[in-house]
């Protein structure tokens, strides 16, 4: 069971100084999913990080950014403590769902664990 980090959006400015297509903000989501029998439990966290001004000598334009680049930037901006806290909170969400005596659902459909 491992956390999956996803980039939901990149906000960019057309120009910053002499640079073009500069990403300024990254909207991210972290997901953790586990299957327990026929019940799937999923925890989510999301947020937005604002990137510092780009270094012209190490600049990546919008069209050249990969999701892996953006995830690395999110984690670097958040810092290892917050990344670890985020991943731990997802594990706690899953544990809470598994141990809850409250369930949502419809009698004619699948029971939703949250």
Secondary structure, DSSP 8 states (H G I E B T S, - for coil): ---EEEEEEEEEEEEETTEEEEEEEEEEEEEEEEEETTEEEEEEEEEEEE-----GGG---GGG--HHHHHHHHHHHH-HHHHHHHHHHHHHHHHHHHH-S--EE-TTS-EE--
